[in-house]
Amino acid sequence: MIQIQNEKLLVEISTLGAEVKRVYHLGHEIDYLWDSNPSFWAKSSPILFPIVGRLAKNQYLYDGKSYSLSQHGFARDLEFELVEQGSDTVWFELKANDVTREMYPFDFVLRIGYVLEDETLAVKWQVLNHNEEVMPFSIGAHPAFSTKLASDDEYSDYYLHFETNEGISTYLFDNETGRVYEEKEQIIDKLKLLPLSKELFEEYPTLIIENEAAITLGCYNHEREVVVRFDGFPYVGIWSPINALGEIADFVCIEPWYGVADTVGEPQELMSKKGIQVIEPHSMFEVSYSMTFK
C-alpha cells in the first residue's frame, strides 16, 4: 500500500487499479472513505477505463469487429506501475499489453496522479494515444464516501448539495441490464439539496446527472462534509447499494464521468457510443477532479 500525507490528511493507495483505499483526517481522527467491506461492495474508489458503466451484452463494435468488456472496463483490476512518489504526491501508470488489446485494440498509456494540498486530494488523469488513428474511450471515478462520519449518524441524516443545478433530473436506469434509457426524469424541482434515503435508491438505483460542477455530501448533525469538484465533466453518477436483506450501505458514491453506460439496445460501434471521448493520434487527454474533506 502506497502512502502520501500532509499535515491534514493521510491517504493510502493500492497499486491494484491505482485505487485510493483510505482517506484519514488527522485532525478529526476519522476515515472519510468506505472501508471496502464486501458485504456491500469490495471497492472504495476504482478507476473506470476504457468504458464507464455496462455495455449491451458486455460487447461493443469497433471497425466492424466485436469485442468484450465487463462493466467499467479493466483498469480497476490491473496492477499499475508506481512511477513517481513524494511525501504528498504520487503517480501511477498502466500501459497497453497483449491482454488489454484483446479487449480494447489500442496502444494507450493511462497515468493516474494524486496530489495533497491542505484538506484536498486532487486526482489527475492523463490518457495518451500512441496509435496512428483516433482512440475512443471513456474514463470515470467511483469514490465511496462514508455516511458514518460520527458514530451515531444514520444514512438518512445525510444530503447532497448541488452547486450548479436548481432541480435535479436523472437519466432512467435499467437495474437488470445496467444500462440507461434516453428518457430523463425530474427528482426535485427548483432545489439544490437532495436528502439521502433508502427509498431514493429503491426508485432510482443509479442517478446519472448532467451539467453539474460540484456536489457536497453533508450531514444535518454536524459540520463534517466532503466536497467533490469536477468542473467540465459531462456526467456524474450517484449510487448507494441495497443488499439482499433490504439494507442500504453506509456510503454514497459521487462519480465524475467522461462517459456513461450503453443505452438500452444492441451492441453498438464504440465511436458512436453515448458520452464517448476521442483522442487524436499521438495526443493526450488530461483532466482532474478534487475531493475536499472538511
C-alpha positions as CSV (number, residue, x, y, z in Angstrom):
1,M,0.0,0.0,0.0
2,I,1.4,3.4,-1.0
3,Q,1.0,6.3,1.4
4,I,1.1,10.1,0.9
5,Q,0.5,12.5,3.7
6,N,0.4,16.2,4.7
7,E,-0.4,17.9,8.0
8,K,-4.2,17.3,7.4
9,L,-4.7,14.0,5.5
10,L,-3.2,10.5,5.3
11,V,-4.1,8.7,2.0
12,E,-3.4,5.1,1.2
13,I,-3.4,3.9,-2.4
14,S,-3.2,0.4,-3.8
15,T,-1.1,-0.4,-6.9
16,L,-4.1,-2.7,-7.9
17,G,-6.1,-0.3,-10.0
18,A,-4.3,2.7,-8.6
19,E,-7.3,2.8,-6.2
20,V,-7.5,5.1,-3.2
21,K,-8.3,2.8,-0.2
22,R,-8.2,5.2,2.7
23,V,-8.5,8.9,3.4
24,Y,-7.9,9.6,7.1
25,H,-8.3,13.1,8.5
26,L,-5.6,13.5,11.1
27,G,-7.4,16.3,12.9
28,H,-10.8,14.7,13.1
29,E,-9.4,11.2,13.5
30,I,-11.9,9.7,11.2
31,D,-11.9,7.8,7.8
32,Y,-13.9,9.5,5.1
33,L,-13.9,6.6,2.6
34,W,-15.9,3.4,2.6
35,D,-13.8,0.5,4.1
36,S,-14.3,-1.9,1.1
37,N,-16.4,-4.3,3.2
38,P,-17.5,-6.9,0.7
39,S,-20.9,-7.4,2.4
40,F,-21.9,-4.4,0.3
41,W,-19.0,-3.5,-2.1
42,A,-15.4,-4.6,-2.0
43,K,-14.1,-1.4,-3.7
44,S,-13.5,2.1,-2.3
45,S,-12.5,4.3,-5.3
46,P,-11.9,2.4,-8.5
47,I,-10.8,3.9,-11.9
48,L,-13.3,3.3,-14.7
49,F,-11.5,2.8,-18.0
50,P,-11.7,2.4,-21.0
51,I,-15.5,2.4,-20.6
52,V,-17.9,3.7,-17.9
53,G,-20.9,1.6,-16.9
54,R,-22.1,-1.5,-18.7
55,L,-22.2,-2.4,-22.4
56,A,-25.1,-4.0,-24.1
57,K,-24.4,-7.8,-23.8
58,N,-20.9,-6.7,-22.4
59,Q,-19.9,-6.1,-26.0
60,Y,-19.1,-3.3,-28.4
61,L,-18.1,-3.0,-32.1
62,Y,-15.0,-1.3,-33.5
63,D,-14.3,-1.2,-37.2
64,G,-16.9,-4.0,-37.6
65,K,-15.3,-6.4,-35.1
66,S,-16.9,-7.4,-31.8
67,Y,-15.0,-7.0,-28.5
68,S,-16.0,-8.0,-25.0
69,L,-15.6,-5.7,-21.9
70,S,-17.1,-6.2,-18.5
71,Q,-18.7,-3.3,-16.6
72,H,-16.5,-0.3,-16.1
73,G,-13.6,-1.8,-18.1
74,F,-10.3,-3.4,-16.9
75,A,-8.2,-0.7,-15.3
76,R,-9.6,-1.3,-11.8
77,D,-8.5,-4.9,-11.9
78,L,-4.9,-4.5,-13.2
79,E,-1.6,-3.7,-11.5
80,F,-0.3,-0.2,-12.1
81,E,3.4,0.8,-12.0
82,L,4.5,3.3,-9.4
83,V,6.4,5.9,-11.5
84,E,6.8,8.8,-9.1
85,Q,6.4,9.4,-5.4
86,G,6.9,12.2,-3.0
87,S,5.6,12.9,0.5
88,D,2.3,14.4,-0.8
89,T,2.3,13.4,-4.5
90,V,2.2,10.0,-6.3
91,W,1.8,8.9,-9.9
92,F,0.9,5.5,-11.3
93,E,0.9,4.2,-14.9
94,L,-0.8,1.5,-16.9
95,K,0.4,0.6,-20.4
96,A,-1.4,-1.4,-23.1
97,N,-0.3,-5.0,-23.3
98,D,-1.4,-8.2,-25.1
99,V,-4.1,-8.8,-22.5
100,T,-5.7,-5.4,-22.8
101,R,-5.5,-5.4,-26.6
102,E,-7.8,-8.5,-26.7
103,M,-10.5,-6.3,-25.0
104,Y,-9.5,-2.9,-26.3
105,P,-7.4,-2.8,-29.5
106,F,-5.4,0.3,-28.8
107,D,-1.9,1.3,-27.6
108,F,-2.5,3.6,-24.7
109,V,-0.9,4.9,-21.5
110,L,-3.1,5.7,-18.6
111,R,-1.5,7.8,-15.9
112,I,-3.2,8.5,-12.5
113,G,-1.8,11.2,-10.2
114,Y,-2.8,12.1,-6.6
115,V,-1.7,15.4,-5.0
116,L,-2.5,16.6,-1.5
117,E,-3.0,20.2,-0.6
118,D,-4.4,21.1,2.8
119,E,-7.7,19.2,3.2
120,T,-8.0,18.5,-0.6
121,L,-6.9,15.4,-2.6
122,A,-6.6,16.3,-6.3
123,V,-6.9,13.4,-8.8
124,K,-5.2,13.8,-12.1
125,W,-5.8,11.7,-15.2
126,Q,-3.7,11.6,-18.4
127,V,-4.7,9.3,-21.3
128,L,-2.1,9.0,-24.1
129,N,-2.9,7.8,-27.6
130,H,0.1,6.0,-29.1
131,N,-1.8,4.9,-32.2
132,E,-1.8,6.2,-35.8
133,E,-5.6,6.6,-35.6
134,V,-8.0,8.3,-33.2
135,M,-8.7,6.4,-30.0
136,P,-12.2,6.4,-28.5
137,F,-12.5,5.9,-24.7
138,S,-14.4,6.8,-21.5
139,I,-12.9,7.4,-18.1
140,G,-14.6,7.9,-14.7
141,A,-14.2,8.0,-11.0
142,H,-16.1,5.9,-8.4
143,P,-15.2,7.1,-4.9
144,A,-17.4,5.9,-2.0
145,F,-17.8,8.3,0.9
146,S,-18.8,7.2,4.4
147,T,-22.1,8.2,5.9
148,K,-20.8,7.4,9.3
149,L,-18.6,10.5,9.9
150,A,-19.9,10.4,13.5
151,S,-20.7,7.2,15.4
152,D,-24.4,7.8,15.8
153,D,-25.1,9.0,12.3
154,E,-27.8,7.4,10.2
155,Y,-27.9,7.3,6.5
156,S,-30.9,9.5,6.4
157,D,-29.0,12.2,8.3
158,Y,-27.1,13.0,5.1
159,Y,-27.9,15.0,2.0
160,L,-26.3,16.1,-1.3
161,H,-26.0,19.8,-2.2
162,F,-25.6,20.6,-5.9
163,E,-23.6,23.7,-6.7
164,T,-24.9,24.3,-10.3
165,N,-28.3,22.6,-10.8
166,E,-31.5,24.0,-9.3
167,G,-33.8,21.0,-9.6
168,I,-32.3,17.5,-10.1
169,S,-33.1,15.3,-13.1
170,T,-31.6,11.9,-13.9
171,Y,-31.5,9.5,-16.8
172,L,-33.6,6.5,-16.1
173,F,-31.6,3.3,-15.3
174,D,-32.4,-0.3,-16.0
175,N,-31.1,-2.1,-12.9
176,E,-31.3,-5.6,-14.5
177,T,-29.1,-4.8,-17.5
178,G,-27.1,-1.9,-16.0
179,R,-27.9,0.3,-19.0
180,V,-29.7,3.6,-19.3
181,Y,-32.7,4.9,-21.2
182,E,-32.7,8.0,-23.2
183,E,-35.5,9.5,-21.1
184,K,-34.8,11.7,-18.1
185,E,-37.0,12.3,-15.0
186,Q,-37.1,15.2,-12.6
187,I,-36.5,14.2,-9.0
188,I,-36.5,17.6,-7.3
189,D,-37.7,20.9,-8.8
190,K,-36.1,24.3,-8.1
191,L,-34.0,23.0,-5.2
192,K,-30.2,22.3,-4.8
193,L,-30.5,19.9,-1.9
194,L,-31.3,16.2,-2.2
195,P,-31.9,14.2,1.0
196,L,-30.4,10.7,1.0
197,S,-32.7,7.8,1.8
198,K,-33.1,4.1,1.0
199,E,-36.4,4.9,-0.8
200,L,-34.5,7.2,-3.2
201,F,-32.2,4.4,-4.4
202,E,-35.0,1.8,-4.5
203,E,-36.7,4.1,-7.1
204,Y,-33.5,5.2,-8.8
205,P,-30.8,2.6,-8.4
206,T,-28.2,4.9,-10.0
207,L,-28.7,8.7,-10.6
208,I,-27.0,10.0,-13.8
209,I,-26.9,13.8,-13.8
210,E,-25.6,16.2,-16.4
211,N,-24.2,19.7,-16.2
212,E,-23.0,19.8,-12.6
213,A,-19.7,21.2,-11.3
214,A,-19.6,20.3,-7.7
215,I,-21.5,18.2,-5.1
216,T,-21.2,18.4,-1.3
217,L,-22.0,15.5,0.9
218,G,-23.3,17.0,4.2
219,C,-24.9,15.9,7.4
220,Y,-27.7,17.6,9.4
221,N,-26.0,16.6,12.7
222,H,-22.5,18.2,12.4
223,E,-20.3,20.2,10.1
224,R,-18.1,17.4,8.6
225,E,-18.6,17.2,4.9
226,V,-17.0,16.2,1.6
227,V,-16.9,18.5,-1.4
228,V,-16.3,16.8,-4.8
229,R,-15.4,19.3,-7.5
230,F,-15.4,18.2,-11.2
231,D,-15.8,21.3,-13.4
232,G,-16.3,20.4,-17.1
233,F,-17.2,16.7,-16.6
234,P,-20.3,15.9,-18.7
235,Y,-21.8,13.4,-16.2
236,V,-21.8,12.5,-12.6
237,G,-23.2,9.2,-11.2
238,I,-24.6,8.8,-7.7
239,W,-25.0,5.4,-6.1
240,S,-25.7,3.6,-2.9
241,P,-26.3,-0.2,-2.9
242,I,-29.0,-2.0,-1.2
243,N,-28.2,-5.6,-0.1
244,A,-30.4,-8.8,-0.3
245,L,-31.7,-8.0,3.2
246,G,-33.0,-4.7,2.1
247,E,-30.3,-2.7,4.0
248,I,-28.7,0.4,2.5
249,A,-25.0,0.7,2.7
250,D,-23.3,3.3,4.9
251,F,-21.8,5.1,2.0
252,V,-22.7,7.1,-1.1
253,C,-20.7,7.2,-4.3
254,I,-20.2,10.6,-6.1
255,E,-18.8,9.6,-9.5
256,P,-17.5,12.2,-12.0
257,W,-17.6,10.6,-15.5
258,Y,-16.4,11.2,-19.0
259,G,-18.8,8.6,-20.4
260,V,-21.9,6.7,-19.5
261,A,-23.4,3.2,-19.7
262,D,-24.9,2.0,-23.0
263,T,-28.4,3.0,-23.8
264,V,-30.8,0.1,-23.9
265,G,-30.5,-1.9,-27.1
266,E,-28.0,-4.0,-29.1
267,P,-24.1,-3.7,-29.0
268,Q,-23.0,-0.7,-30.9
269,E,-20.0,0.9,-32.5
270,L,-17.7,2.3,-29.8
271,M,-17.2,5.6,-31.8
272,S,-21.0,6.3,-31.7
273,K,-21.5,5.3,-28.0
274,K,-23.2,8.0,-25.9
275,G,-20.6,10.1,-24.0
276,I,-17.6,8.6,-25.8
277,Q,-14.4,10.7,-25.9
278,V,-11.9,10.7,-28.7
279,I,-8.1,11.4,-28.7
280,E,-6.3,12.3,-31.8
281,P,-3.2,10.2,-32.8
282,H,-0.2,10.7,-30.6
283,S,-2.1,13.2,-28.4
284,M,-3.1,13.3,-24.7
285,F,-6.4,13.8,-22.8
286,E,-5.8,15.4,-19.5
287,V,-8.3,16.3,-16.8
288,S,-8.6,16.4,-13.0
289,Y,-11.2,16.5,-10.2
290,S,-10.8,17.1,-6.4
291,M,-12.2,15.9,-3.1
292,T,-12.1,18.1,-0.1
293,F,-12.5,16.5,3.4
294,K,-13.7,19.1,5.9
